[in-house]
Amino acid sequence: MSKQALLQDYKSGVLDLPNRLVMAPMTRSRADNPGNIPTGKLHGEYYGQRASAGLIISEGAQVSERAVGYINTPGIYSKEQVEGWKEVTKKVHQENGRIFIQLWHVGRMSHPDFHKGELPLAPSAINPNAKSFTSEGLKDTLTPQEMTIEEIKVTVKDFANAAKNSMEAGFDGVEIHSSNGYLFHQFFNATSNHRTDEYGGNIENRTRILFEVIDAIKEVMPENRIGLRLNPSLHGLFGITLDQETIPTFDYIIEKLNEYDLAYLHLSEPFTDVSEVPFAEKEIAKRYRPIYNGTIIINGGFDQEKGNAVLESGNADLVAYGKPYISNPDLAERFEQNLPLTDWNQDTFYTPGTEGYLDYQAKTKLN
C-alpha cells in the first residue's frame, strides 16, 4: 500500500509535500464570537489534528465585513483575526503541516442580517434564489445591490489586504475562492452578470476582476504562494446556471492563468449529475490537464481508489478530500494502512463547540 500514488511526495515551486492528499476547504462555523475570530483552542486544534495531510486549505475566511454570508465564519481583515490565525498556523506547523488560507467573498449569497440591514453586493441585481445561513437559521436570499466601480476597486483592495494579513498570520499561502457561486463566479457567469461596463458583456470583461485581484495580491506576497479554486460545471446550485459561454469562459481563465507562476489550480468535478445538461463539461480534470501547465488539485467525491486512479492517469497532481477529513483527521495514515474510515455526523457540521469538530479519533487512539 505504501506505493499508492496518493502517498508519494510532491515537489513543485513552493509546494514540498510528503503526500498528495489535500484537506479541502470546508465551512465549519466555529468562530462564534462577536469578532468572528478563530482561536487556537478550537481552530488550531482542529487543523493541527489534520496536519499529516500533504496540504491543508482552511475554511473560507471573509476578506471584509461586506464579504460574509454564513454564520460564525472567521475573517482575515481585523488585527484580532490575524492574531487568532497565528495560533492556528503555529499549531499546524508544530505538527509539521502546511496550510493555505482560503480568501472568500460570497457576493449575493448573503443576507441583510449580516450587513446591518443593507443588501449584499453582487455584479448585478439578480437574486440567486438560494438560502443564506443566518443566526436565525436559513433565510431566502434577496435581490442584491449591483456593485459600483468604486465598490469593485475596494473589493480588490480587500483581497490584497487579506493576503497581506495572511502572510502576517503565518500561512504558507492563500487560495482565492473563485468558485461555487460566490462573488467571482457571479462575475464569470452571464446568467448572474448583466453588466454593460468593463466588468460585463464579454468573457474578458466578466473575468477582469479575478485577474485584478491576482495582480493586487502578488504585490503583497510571493506570486507562487497564490492558488485559486474554480468549479466550471457547477449547475443548479448556489444560484448558478450553465449556459453556452460558461465552459469557454473557464477555458479562457485557465489558459490565462498560465501567464502566472501560481502555487496551484484547484478544480472541482461537477457537484451534480450534468450528463443531460447542455454545454456542461463532465470530466473537469481530463479537460483542463492539457490546458493548464501548473499544479492541479482535483476535488469532488473521491475515495481512496478513485484518488489513486486520477493521479495515475496524470490528470491531476493532488487530490482534495472534504468530508472524509472531518471524521478522519489521520486520513493519510488510514489510507497507508488500509484502515476503515469513520463516518461523519452531518448534524454537527456547522454547530458551535467541540462536538463533531475535535472529538474524532486518530488511528493511534483506535483499538
C-alpha positions in Angstrom: 0.0 0.0 0.0 2.9 2.4 0.6 3.3 2.7 -3.2 0.0 4.3 -3.7 0.1 7.4 -5.9 -1.7 9.3 -3.1 1.2 8.6 -0.7 4.0 9.8 -2.9 5.7 13.1 -2.1 5.2 16.1 -4.4 7.5 18.9 -5.1 6.7 21.9 -7.3 7.5 25.5 -6.7 6.9 26.3 -3.0 5.0 23.1 -2.6 7.1 20.4 -0.8 4.5 17.9 0.3 5.0 14.5 2.0 1.9 13.1 0.2 -0.7 14.1 -2.3 -3.7 14.3 -0.1 -5.1 17.8 0.4 -7.6 18.7 3.1 -10.3 20.6 1.2 -11.6 24.0 2.5 -14.8 23.4 4.5 -17.0 25.9 6.3 -17.4 24.7 9.9 -19.0 27.8 11.6 -16.9 27.7 14.8 -15.9 31.4 15.0 -19.0 32.0 17.2 -17.8 35.3 18.8 -18.5 38.9 18.1 -15.3 39.5 16.0 -15.5 36.2 14.0 -12.1 35.4 15.4 -10.5 32.0 15.0 -8.9 30.5 18.1 -6.0 28.2 18.8 -8.2 26.2 21.2 -10.7 25.3 18.6 -9.5 26.0 15.0 -5.8 25.5 15.9 -6.5 22.1 17.5 -8.8 21.1 14.6 -6.3 21.8 11.8 -3.4 20.6 13.9 -5.0 17.2 14.2 -5.1 17.0 10.4 -1.6 18.2 9.8 -0.5 14.9 8.2 -2.3 15.9 5.0 0.1 16.9 2.3 -1.6 20.3 2.3 -4.4 21.9 4.3 -6.6 24.5 2.8 -8.5 26.3 5.5 -12.2 27.1 5.5 -13.2 30.3 3.7 -12.2 33.4 5.6 -14.1 36.6 4.6 -11.9 39.4 3.4 -14.1 42.1 4.8 -17.4 42.6 6.7 -19.2 43.0 3.4 -17.9 39.6 2.3 -19.7 37.5 4.9 -22.7 35.3 4.1 -22.7 32.5 6.6 -23.0 32.5 10.4 -19.9 32.2 12.6 -17.3 32.1 9.8 -13.8 33.5 10.6 -12.4 36.6 8.9 -8.9 37.7 7.9 -9.4 41.5 7.9 -9.0 42.6 11.5 -6.0 42.6 13.8 -7.8 40.3 16.2 -8.5 37.8 13.5 -4.9 37.8 12.4 -3.7 37.2 15.9 -6.2 34.3 16.2 -5.0 32.8 12.9 -1.4 33.0 14.2 -2.3 30.4 16.8 -3.8 28.2 14.1 -0.8 28.3 11.8 1.5 27.8 14.8 -0.2 24.6 15.8 -0.2 23.2 12.2 3.5 24.0 11.8 4.3 22.4 15.1 2.9 19.2 13.7 5.0 19.6 10.5 2.0 20.6 8.5 1.4 23.1 5.7 -1.6 25.3 5.5 -3.0 27.8 2.9 -6.0 30.1 3.8 -9.0 30.4 1.5 -9.9 34.0 0.9 -13.6 34.5 0.5 -16.3 36.9 -0.6 -19.8 35.4 -1.0 -21.3 38.3 -3.0 -25.0 37.8 -3.4 -25.0 34.5 -1.5 -25.7 36.5 1.7 -28.5 38.3 3.6 -29.1 41.8 5.0 -28.8 40.3 8.5 -25.1 40.2 8.0 -24.9 43.8 6.8 -26.8 45.9 9.2 -29.9 45.7 7.0 -28.1 46.6 3.8 -28.4 44.4 0.7 -25.4 42.2 -0.2 -23.2 43.3 -3.0 -23.0 41.5 -6.4 -22.1 42.1 -10.0 -25.8 42.6 -10.9 -29.0 43.0 -9.1 -30.2 39.4 -9.7 -31.5 37.2 -6.9 -29.8 33.8 -6.8 -33.0 32.4 -5.3 -31.0 30.4 -2.7 -30.6 30.3 1.0 -28.3 32.1 3.5 -27.4 30.5 6.8 -28.0 33.3 9.4 -28.2 33.4 13.2 -31.9 32.8 12.8 -31.5 29.8 10.5 -31.8 29.6 6.8 -33.3 32.6 5.1 -34.2 33.3 1.5 -31.7 35.4 -0.4 -32.9 38.8 -1.7 -32.1 40.8 -4.9 -28.6 42.2 -4.2 -27.2 45.6 -4.8 -25.2 45.9 -8.0 -21.6 46.9 -7.2 -20.3 50.3 -8.4 -16.9 50.5 -10.0 -15.6 52.0 -6.7 -17.0 49.1 -4.8 -15.3 46.7 -7.1 -12.0 48.5 -6.6 -12.4 48.4 -2.9 -13.1 44.7 -3.0 -9.8 44.2 -5.0 -8.0 46.0 -2.2 -9.8 44.0 0.4 -8.4 40.8 -1.1 -4.9 42.2 -1.3 -5.2 43.3 2.4 -6.4 39.9 3.4 -3.5 38.3 1.6 -1.1 40.6 3.4 -2.7 39.7 6.7 -2.5 36.0 5.8 1.3 36.2 5.4 1.5 38.1 8.8 -0.6 35.3 10.3 1.9 32.7 9.2 0.1 30.9 6.4 2.1 29.2 3.7 -0.1 30.6 1.0 -3.6 31.7 0.0 -6.3 30.3 -2.1 -8.7 32.7 -3.9 -12.2 31.3 -3.6 -13.4 32.0 -7.2 -15.8 29.1 -7.2 -19.1 27.6 -6.0 -21.4 30.5 -6.9 -19.6 33.2 -4.8 -18.5 36.6 -5.9 -16.0 35.8 -8.7 -18.2 33.0 -10.0 -21.1 35.5 -10.2 -18.9 37.8 -12.3 -17.9 34.9 -14.6 -21.4 33.7 -15.4 -23.5 35.5 -18.0 -26.7 34.5 -16.1 -25.6 36.4 -13.0 -23.6 39.2 -14.6 -25.7 41.6 -16.8 -23.2 44.5 -16.5 -22.5 46.6 -19.6 -19.3 48.3 -18.3 -15.7 46.9 -18.3 -16.8 44.1 -15.8 -19.5 42.6 -18.0 -20.7 41.9 -21.5 -17.9 39.6 -22.8 -15.6 36.9 -21.4 -12.6 39.2 -20.9 -14.7 41.7 -19.0 -16.5 39.2 -16.9 -13.3 37.7 -15.7 -11.4 41.0 -15.3 -11.9 41.2 -11.5 -10.2 37.9 -10.9 -7.0 38.9 -12.7 -7.1 42.3 -11.0 -7.2 40.5 -7.6 -4.3 38.2 -8.5 -2.3 41.2 -9.7 -3.0 43.1 -6.5 -2.2 40.1 -4.2 1.1 39.4 -5.9 2.2 42.9 -4.9 1.9 42.0 -1.2 3.1 38.3 -1.2 5.0 35.9 -3.5 3.1 35.0 -6.6 4.0 31.4 -6.3 2.1 31.2 -2.9 -1.2 32.0 -4.6 -3.7 29.3 -5.5 -7.3 29.6 -6.7 -10.3 27.4 -6.9 -12.7 27.0 -9.8 -15.9 24.9 -10.4 -16.5 25.1 -14.2 -19.6 22.8 -14.4 -21.5 24.0 -11.3 -25.2 24.0 -12.3 -28.4 24.4 -10.4 -26.6 25.2 -7.1 -25.7 28.5 -5.4 -27.8 30.3 -8.0 -25.6 29.3 -10.9 -27.0 28.2 -14.2 -24.7 26.9 -17.0 -25.0 28.4 -20.5 -23.2 28.2 -23.8 -20.5 30.7 -22.7 -19.7 29.0 -19.3 -17.1 26.5 -20.3 -15.5 28.8 -22.9 -15.2 31.3 -20.0 -13.3 28.8 -17.8 -11.2 27.8 -20.8 -10.2 31.5 -21.1 -9.5 31.8 -17.4 -7.3 28.7 -17.2 -5.3 29.4 -20.3 -4.6 32.9 -19.0 -3.5 31.5 -15.6 -0.6 30.0 -17.4 0.8 33.6 -17.6 1.2 33.4 -13.8 3.5 31.4 -11.5 0.8 30.2 -9.2 1.1 27.6 -6.5 -1.8 25.5 -7.9 -5.2 25.5 -9.6 -7.9 23.8 -7.5 -10.6 22.3 -9.7 -13.9 20.7 -8.8 -15.6 17.9 -10.7 -19.4 18.5 -11.2 -21.2 18.6 -7.9 -24.4 17.2 -9.5 -25.2 15.0 -12.5 -24.7 17.2 -15.6 -24.8 14.4 -18.1 -28.0 15.8 -19.6 -27.1 19.5 -19.1 -26.4 21.3 -22.4 -22.9 22.8 -22.6 -21.6 21.1 -19.4 -18.2 19.6 -19.2 -18.5 16.2 -17.4 -14.8 15.5 -16.8 -13.1 18.6 -15.5 -9.6 17.2 -14.7 -9.4 15.5 -18.0 -10.4 18.6 -19.9 -8.0 21.0 -18.1 -4.9 19.0 -17.6 -3.8 19.6 -21.2 -4.6 23.3 -20.9 -3.0 24.2 -17.6 0.8 23.9 -17.2 1.0 24.1 -13.4 -0.1 22.0 -10.4 -3.7 20.8 -10.5 -5.6 19.8 -7.4 -8.8 17.9 -8.2 -11.8 17.7 -5.8 -15.2 16.1 -5.8 -16.3 12.8 -4.3 -13.0 11.0 -4.4 -12.3 7.9 -2.3 -9.0 6.1 -1.9 -9.3 4.1 -5.1 -10.5 7.0 -7.3 -7.9 9.3 -5.8 -5.1 7.0 -6.7 -6.6 6.4 -10.2 -6.8 10.1 -11.1 -3.2 10.6 -10.1 -2.1 7.6 -12.0 -3.9 8.9 -15.1 -1.9 12.1 -14.9 -5.0 14.2 -15.0 -4.2 15.8 -11.6 -1.2 16.1 -9.2 -3.0 16.3 -5.9 -6.5 15.2 -4.7 -8.6 17.2 -2.2 -10.8 15.4 0.3 -13.5 17.2 2.2 -15.9 15.3 4.4 -13.6 12.3 5.0 -11.2 14.8 6.7 -13.9 15.9 9.1 -14.2 12.5 10.6 -10.8 11.1 9.8 -8.1 13.5 11.0 -5.5 10.9 10.1 -6.8 10.2 6.6 -3.3 9.8 5.1 -2.3 7.2 7.7 -5.6 5.3 7.3 -5.0 5.1 3.5 -1.5 4.0 4.1 -2.5 1.2 6.5 -5.8 0.4 4.6 -7.8 1.1 7.8 -11.6 1.7 7.6 -12.8 5.3 7.6 -15.0 6.7 10.3 -18.4 8.1 9.2 -19.1 11.8 9.7 -22.1 13.3 11.6 -23.6 15.9 9.3 -25.7 17.3 12.1 -22.6 18.8 13.7 -21.0 20.3 10.5 -22.0 23.8 11.5 -22.7 23.8 15.2 -20.6 25.6 17.8 -18.2 23.9 20.1 -16.1 20.8 20.0 -18.7 18.1 19.3 -18.2 16.8 15.7 -15.1 19.0 15.5 -12.4 17.9 17.8 -13.7 14.5 19.0 -13.0 12.3 16.0 -10.2 10.0 16.9 -6.9 9.4 15.0 -5.7 5.9 14.3 -3.3 5.9 17.2 -6.2 6.2 19.6 -8.2 3.3 18.0 -8.3 -0.3 19.1 
